[in-house]
Amino acid sequence: MNFINPKTDFAFKKIFGSADSKDILISFLNAILYEAQPVIEDLEILDPYLAPKIKGVKDTYLDVKAKIGGSKTVIIEMQVLNVESFEKRILYNATKAYSVQLKSGENYNLLNPVIALTITDFQMFEHLETVISRFCINEKNNLVDYLADELEFVFVELPKFDKTLAELETLTDKWIYFMKTARTLRSVPEELGNVPELRKAFTIANEANLDPDELEDLERREIFIQDQRGAITKATRIGIEQGIRQGIEQGIEQGIKQGNVTLIVRQLERSVGLLSPEIQTRIAQLSAQQLQNLGEALLDFASVSDLTTWLQAHNNRQ
């Protein structure tokens, strides 16, 4: 068997956002948001398109959107590529999902909590070791929560999950393992297949159950992702190469300048005597052109005072 990659937006929506996926999404959200406790018993899968209520505001397309517990909204996004300003997009989508609940003239007490769940195929928080991270609004110094239940941001970083099939213990482990490895599996592992919702997810993800149009859409999406990854890799490589070239050039320049400084200091000490560290520092701060001028002028210096007078005049011109 071949399974579609749940990390692509097409496959993610098909597995978790289809009309027949309610039980799958309930199991997945309980596993990720509530440590596999049966907090969510029912939910409503919503249209993931967020239409702006204010002219000029950006349209938003999410992967999956659901209402849980009758009032709380969960917006879910699977992100494969680490694109610029992605973090701000998450914040924008969450606050937009929160604000569009109200119609003109309605009271703010009608606003209900929003959870923004983001699954990434790259590391977002390198300083954190946990696979799942949770953020809410709090006071900066004392970390006191401010309306903590109103806006919550939950991140699942797939690259940080390194458990093998034999090491899976919880429902949370099993769902993250499914997200990370389903594309590479050729059969349903017994450790995952004993969970009905996961077994159903594998059935939906089975390429044999997709029609030709769906397979074509999936292939186009995977090609696009590979092209984007290639573009990012190439841009990074070019940037590194340019940085190395610039670093070498700057290093050569600095080396030449340091050599000139050392030579001029040696010539000056032969002419006017030992130079203090302060004067040597002032000489080192001169530009390449000024060092060349000093090399010509030092032939006329009779004492250190001549040098300090020259430095004073030329330091003021910088």
Secondary structure, DSSP 8 states (H G I E B T S, - for coil): --B--TTSHHHHHHHHSSTT-HHHHHHHHHHHHSTT------EEEE--EE--SSTT---EE-SEEEEETTTEEEEEEEE-S--TTHHHHHHHHHHHHHHTT--TT--GGG---EEEEEEESS-S-TT---SEEEEE-B-TTT--BSSTTTEEEEEEEGGG----GGG--SHHHHHHHHHHHGGG-SS--HHHHTSHHHHHHHHHHBGGGS-HHHHHHHHHHHHHHHHHHHHHHHHHHHHHHHHHHHHHHHHHHHHHHHHHHHHHHHHHHHHH----HHHHHHHHTS-HHHHHHHHHHGGG--SHHHHHHHHHHHHTT-
